[in-house]
Amino acid sequence: MKIFPKIALGTWSWGAGFAGADTVFGNHLTDEQREAVFSEAMTRGLNLWDTAAVYGMGSSETALGKLIRHYPREALIVSTKFTPQIADPQASQPVSAMLEASLERLGVEAIDIYWIHNPSDVEKWTPALIPLLQSGKVKQVGVSNHSLSQIRRANEILNPAGFAVNAVQNHYSLLYRASEEAGILDYCHQNNISFFAYMVLEQGALSGRYNPQNPMPSGSGRAETYNRVLPQLETLTGAMKTIGESRNVSVAQVAIAWAIAKGTLPIIGATKVHHVQDAAGAIDIVLSADEMALLERLAIEAGVDTRGAWEQPMSQ
């Protein structure tokens, strides 16, 4: 198995259209911008790329695939997902069918980590991972947005065939620690499961870039979600700024360093070169116990619930 870097780079915002960059983030990336981001990341040893068939309905995978082709396959760790909500009801094997389409768009023969994106039916979809593992087209499997009981059940289904859940990918940040509270982080650490934390920066709300005077771009999904709570986050982001200034690092890097210190592997959305540079620099930041406790207390006091509409309670 390939060794994971401490940070993964996410390409949710690389696609366009449904569940893509323009509708969710208000971004419009060019091929040149994506290429600059990809090159900087590879130079810095950040070679784990996360995408999904649903991101821009395949356009994120296509954009990533164009860049992957310029590097030796063994130099990359590619992560993509089966999303039950867009499965082809006419396909005899929907999981395999979606995987084949992803392989073609990405231009690879195998996926390093293949995920069940949402827990719409653990009993139905998890068994379909077994033949993909047996064929070698999938090297490791993970589950995303699953609760603790659903993760355990997925393992019970995979174990008799000699496989296991290798990774969990859930929303996790200073503002949303449901996976920690539900015992999922502990379960992962006890069972040698990598925990991938997405939305560590809460789509920019914890990056230090946005505040009530400088809100997120209007017309985007994230603006609708976060702009109204930016006033509640000022004390937290102010403390993050102070901690960052003492080390000459950014607010975003403090948020990433916190997530790494919690034993997670953050997925950082990368649309600009400086996002990659921030992510790489955050790996070496060590926060003190007092700083960790302060940030967690201020996050609770902010009273902001950032649970996504797609997310179920993690304690179920």
Buried (B, 14 or more C-beta within 10 A) or exposed (E): EBEBBBBBBBBBBBBBBBBBBBBBBBBEBEEEBBBBBBBBBBEBEBBBBBBBBBBBBBBBBBBBBBBBEEEEEEEBBBBBBBBBEBBEEEEEEBBBBBBEBBBEBBBBEBBBBBBBBBBBEBEEBBBBBBBBBEEEBBBBBBBBBBBBBBBBBBBEBBEEEEBBBBBBBBBBBBBBBBBBEBEBBBBBEEBEBBBBBBBBBBBBBBBBBBBEEEEBEEEBBBBEBBBEBBEBBEEBBBBBBEBBEEBEBBBBBBBBBBBBBBBBBBBBBBBBBBBBBBBBBBBEBEBEEEBBEBBBEBBEEBEBEBEEEEBBEBEE
